[in-house]
Amino acid sequence: MKLKTHKTTAKRIRQTGSGQLQQPTTSAQHLRHRKSARVLAAAKGYKIMAKANVKRFAKLLPYLGK
């Protein structure tokens, strides 16, 4: 039986060339006016996902990296 990809997760998570998972950095949009430029600059782009979360997201994205 084929497994289904969780589409919302697939739009947010991407894989690097070395196989690590990346997720968008948080805290970039909500209540922007009270955050410093330094914090907002750090919140741009993607960051490498923690190893504790990789196994959980691998279940949601069964065909990622195949």
C-alpha positions as CSV (number, residue, x, y, z in Angstrom):
1,M,0.0,0.0,0.0
2,K,1.3,3.4,-0.9
3,L,2.0,5.9,1.9
4,K,0.5,9.4,1.7
5,T,2.7,12.5,1.9
6,H,1.5,15.2,4.3
7,K,1.2,18.0,1.8
8,T,1.4,20.9,4.3
9,T,4.6,19.6,5.7
10,A,6.0,19.0,2.2
11,K,5.5,22.7,1.4
12,R,7.5,23.8,4.5
13,I,10.3,21.3,4.8
14,R,13.2,20.8,2.4
15,Q,16.2,18.7,2.2
16,T,19.8,19.8,1.7
17,G,22.3,18.2,-0.6
18,S,23.8,16.2,2.3
19,G,20.4,14.9,3.3
20,Q,19.7,17.1,6.3
21,L,16.2,18.6,6.7
22,Q,15.7,22.3,6.8
23,Q,12.7,24.2,8.2
24,P,11.7,27.9,8.0
25,T,12.9,30.0,10.9
26,T,10.2,31.0,13.3
27,S,9.2,34.4,14.8
28,A,9.7,36.4,11.6
29,Q,6.2,37.8,11.0
30,H,4.1,38.0,14.2
31,L,4.6,41.2,16.2
32,R,7.4,42.5,13.9
33,H,7.3,46.1,15.0
34,R,8.8,45.3,18.5
35,K,11.6,43.1,17.2
36,S,15.1,44.5,16.4
37,A,16.5,44.4,12.9
38,R,19.1,41.9,14.1
39,V,16.4,39.5,15.3
40,L,14.4,39.9,12.1
41,A,17.6,39.3,9.9
42,A,18.4,36.2,11.9
43,A,14.8,34.9,11.3
44,K,15.1,35.0,7.5
45,G,15.5,31.8,5.5
46,Y,15.8,28.2,6.7
47,K,17.7,26.5,9.5
48,I,18.8,22.9,10.0
49,M,16.2,20.8,11.8
50,A,17.0,19.4,15.2
51,K,17.8,15.7,15.2
52,A,15.0,15.0,17.7
53,N,12.5,16.1,15.1
54,V,13.9,14.4,12.0
55,K,12.4,11.0,12.7
56,R,8.9,12.5,13.3
57,F,9.0,14.5,10.0
58,A,10.3,11.5,8.1
59,K,7.0,9.7,8.8
60,L,5.1,12.7,7.4
61,L,7.3,12.8,4.3
62,P,7.9,9.1,3.4
63,Y,9.2,9.7,-0.1
64,L,11.5,12.6,0.6
65,G,15.0,11.8,-0.5
66,K,14.1,8.7,-2.5
